[in-house]
Amino acid sequence: MPSHKLRWNQDYFSTPGQIAYLDTYNSEFNQIKLAINCDGLGLKNNKTAISLMECSEKHAEQIESIYHSFKSIQEIPPWYQGDHMLFASAKVPTIAITSTGIFELIDTVIHTQLDTPSLIDPELILDVCLFLQEIINLEGKE
């Protein structure tokens, strides 16, 4: 296994999947109601962090009213590293979901042999699923 210092991380360079997606679907971005990126969520002893990008004020208020009913979810300022930026940079309403403590682990744990299922709290993932179910139901009504 290569040293973590030499590891490839899809968030840092060369995004061939995103380029292929853009080549195929770029003309359809105006049809996307909401992009959702879940990356690094469920970290034990942390809350779930969400960032809203390119959402209208009304849309953000609707989403906020939903996440406020979940004690494990809190909003954080947008972060600009991640697959969600493909959509946010194209002005598509976007929710990025991760764990509040994930940023401290990016250079030491993420994508290394220390990155194991034992770090995950299934209850946090369940809360995100229930939150997203409400978001998707909201999107379907519009």
N, C-alpha and C positions, 0 to 999 in steps of 0.2 A: 504494500500500500504506500503511495507517495506521501511525503511529508505534507502536513497541512499548509506549510508555507508555499508549497508548489502546486497546491490543488487548484483545479479549475472551478470557478464559481460563475454560474450563469448570470448572476446579477452584475458582474463587473465588466464583462467584455463579450463581444461576438454573440449576437442574439439571432442565430439563423432561424429559429422557430418564429420569432416575432416578425422577421423580415418576410418569411414565407406567408405568414398570416396576413400581413399588410398587402403583399402582392395579390393575394386571393380576395380579400374582403374589404379593402380600403374604401371602395365605392359604396359599401353598405353601412359604414359607420354611422351615418345619419339615421339609421333605423334602430340603433341600439338604444334602449331605454336606460339601461344601467349596467355598467361593468362592475364585477365583483371579483376581487383578488384575495384569496385566503392563502397566506404564506407565513408559516412559523407560528401558528396559533396553538393554544392549548398548553402553554408552558406552565408547569406546576408553580404554585405560589405567586402567580402573577395574574393580572387582569387581562382581558382581551382589549386590545387597542384598535380603534377604528379611526380612519381618516376619510373625510368626504372631500372630493375634488370635483370641480366643475358642475356641482349640483346647484340648481336654482334655489333661491331662498325658501320657497314653498316646499320643494323637495327635501331640502336639508331639515326643515322643521318637522316634516312628516317622519323622516328617518330618526331624528333626535327623539321624538315622542315615543318611538318604538324602543330604542336602545335604553332609554331611561328606566324602563321597566325591568331591565336586567342588571342586577347588582355587579355582575362580573364584567360588564362592558363599559368602557369609557372612551371618550373621544380624545384624540391627540392631534397635534398639528400635522399637516401633510408631510410625508417623507417621500423623497423623489427617487429612491432606488427600488426597483421592483417591476414586475411585469405589468402592473396596473398603469404605469406611465405611458404605455403604448396607447391606451385609451384616453387618459386624462390629457395628454398632450394634443390629442385630436379633438378636445373639447367634449368628450363623451362623459356624462355623469358617472362618477366612479366612487366605489367604496373599497378601500384597502383595509384588510383585516390581518392583524398579527397579535403578538403578545407584548405587553408593556416592557418586559425585561429582555426581549430578543436582541435589542441593539447592543447590549453589553456582551452578547455571546457570538456576534458575527465573526470576529477574528479568532475566537478561541475554541468554539464548540461546533458551530454550524458547518455542515459538510465535512466533519472529521469523524474519527472513530468514537468520539465522546458523544456524538449526536445520536442518542438511542431512544427507543420508545419509553424508557423509564422516566424521561423528562416530562412526559405528557400527562395531563389531568383530563380524563375522558369527560368529566362533568363540564369543563370549560368548552369542550368541543360540542357537547350537546346544547349548551346555551347558544353557541354561535349558530348551530343548525336551526334552533327554534327562532332565533332572531331573524335569520335569513328567510325562514318560512314566512314570517310576517312581512318582510320586505317584498318578497316575491308575490305574496297575496296583494299587497298594496299596489305593486307595479301592474298586476293583472287587471285591477279595477280601473286603471286610468286609460 
